[in-house]
């Protein structure tokens, strides 16, 4: 077991490692074998307040620090991740149940986003804007928002914590991070340790390990943070948005999805099968961009289905430490039960299980379902597990209608032998992201990431990160004398 789970099972507030003062503990388990990794006394409302107050005290000096000096911290964090890559990989496998392949994927993206944060520190630029008033100079400054609260999920906790924490800090803000209670180390205190070892001044990054059962809405209601960056379910995201709106706080909400991968009649079937299987089953399907629905033109549905089912049957489920394993455990027992219940409900509604995986503990084997009734709510909700719905369609018009028949709008993909046909198809889909001749699971440092409808509000990555974690300030200078009417 990595030493992280003994060394980092504490709160990190104002540069100090200390236990929480709550009356109960978060127990961190290995989702595959149930091994107890750590027992963490939770943070209270008072400790959330201490974390935010520490962030507010530290932020002004950090914002005034030369951007080149700020950049050096992120360069050091990147080197530390590279030096400790094996340890971090082991921690991801142990705490998340992620496979080695998944850990490598997450670390690769984390390093790419850190590289972008290094450049982001130097990105804010001011402008001089013309004025209709003689003698007036309009200066437009881009300044940090102040303090950012970050709530990260359990599926890619290291990446998705860093994805908000690093740019917010790079742009001169301070941060308080609350990771998911199932991934408190990889998504929380491990991130803090890296920044501490890289020389980030105390108070700029604080991590509180706690639960809404203890603190209620204190994390998002606190008066200090001006932006809340939340990644998680649309149900919780709706609540976060409601609370923050009442306090005029800005939110960045990266929420769930119900993405579709569409295979048109002129697609490369073998390639589309590979893309669809990866898009649905990567990290046990616990990915917001996963292809829940695989839509196939009826003229090629027979061949596609045969090959898709054969490939799914070949996916090895088991110990994520085994390099041959593709399907590891889902994060906890309630998630395993929910995924299993989804399969049973679909079958009860009349669906055919072409592959009917079994569930043992938190290990949920992959399933493939077809003939799901068109009016089934299962086709319109997010299923966070290794279950694929195969749906035939007749022609592009029906495919577009089916893809859009969901309250979500995050990602998606279309496969076709004609790239421009694919682009025309993509333009008709109500999503924030869509991919031609590829999978549905993509994230890149410079490309705006986010969804439409119930899949979220706002964007991250590249220039959109500037909009998320800075604000603009107008300062005018009157070089002459203004005239006033009285």
PyMOL commands that set and color helices and strands:
alter all, ss='L'
color gray80, all
select helices_A, chain A and resi 4-7+45-64+67-83+85-96+100-120+157-170+185-197+212-215+218-221+234-246+269-285+301-313+333-348+377-380+396-404+419-427+462-469
alter helices_A, ss='H'
color red, helices_A
select strands_A, chain A and resi 11-13+16-18+25-29+36-41+127-129+136-144+147-151+174-178+205-207+227-231+250-254+259-263+291-297+352-355+359-360+363-364+367-370+387-393+408-409+412-415+435-436+452-453+456-457+470-478
alter strands_A, ss='S'
color yellow, strands_A
deselect
rebuild
show_as cartoon
